[in-house]
């Protein structure tokens, strides 16, 4: 009977853990679909993603952090590329995203001309104010302004010979006040509701480049958003002694703008945040994780090590110092203790069209979920 009971409990545990990965995979598939168009600045991608996350927060029982609305709206300037995106080099048509990307601060251009070689990787069409750079890896970004030139990065593998002739049509649209929102909710604590553990992840990505190409952003950061939603689901069903707050930030890719806005307009006093855990790039993990701010908060980092030494969730937990590389940073700058951790190993796709759900392993999300729950429990026990 005892063996049967143990077997049954193990089976239930496997199902529960498997449901974590199934749910997270479903969320990543959803958030990277064409409907959300890279959760960016064209085709209402970011707006659709915000609406979806808002619905998930409500479905799993989160209360608005400000007591009124889950949405915290704000605006910022951004340069976008909603229209034509065509490029011919030496008479050969190149594919947006795969063969080339535009500099995010580029102005519109429609013309053809000759390219003058400036050095081994840079070419210039002075008449049309075009800069062409030949790169080994295409990595796109977001810009808050428009410059008086057009820049184009071309994958070296896409070229057959030195680029000499160019024909290009690129349409841009500058938005002075792009409207978006952070989504902010919480589960009220049962014993000390005024003490908060914050769990955060940015939901925005790069969006589209032209009318036919978008950047799915599976690892960055559908993975972190989906892991956050999985924790929303869990803590919505299991309230804790402390309040557990969740923020899904917009504007991270444009310069940590969502977290900047929040820390300047906090919905609960920042001093009430006992600890913040930021989730970004959580889709791999076979080589472990790196914890940013580990050297800033060595006691809490040791708790992570202790948990992993006991349960062997992860291959390694590496320490890193302070870094302004995700949304935790602006909280730490205002005195909030925080960790940002990201997974290691696996695919190398980053800020490109190849960061897709189909090739994102998500092979450690069950262990990450268990690891985080234990760490959060430790924080509440020790703070």
Buried (B, 14 or more C-beta within 10 A) or exposed (E): EEEEEEEEEEEEEEEEBEEBBBBBBEBBBBBBBEEBBBBBBBBBBBBBBBBBBBEBBBEBBBBBBBEEBBBBEBBBBBBBBBBBBBBBBBEBEBBBBBBBBBBBBBBBBEBEBEBEEEEEBEBBBEEBBBBBBBBEEBEBEBBBEBBEBBBBBBBEEBBEEEBEBBBBBBBBBBBEEBEBBBBBBBBBBEEBBEBBBBBBBBBBBBBBBBBEBBBBBBBBBBBBBBBBBBBBBBBBEEBBBBBBBBBBBBBBBBBBBBBBBBBEEBBBEBEBBBBBBBBBBBBBBEBBBBBBBBEBBEEBBEBBBEBBEEEEBBBEBBBBEBEEBBBBBBBBEBEBBBBBBBBBBBBEBBBBBBBBBEEBBBBBBBBBBBBBBBBBBBBBEEE
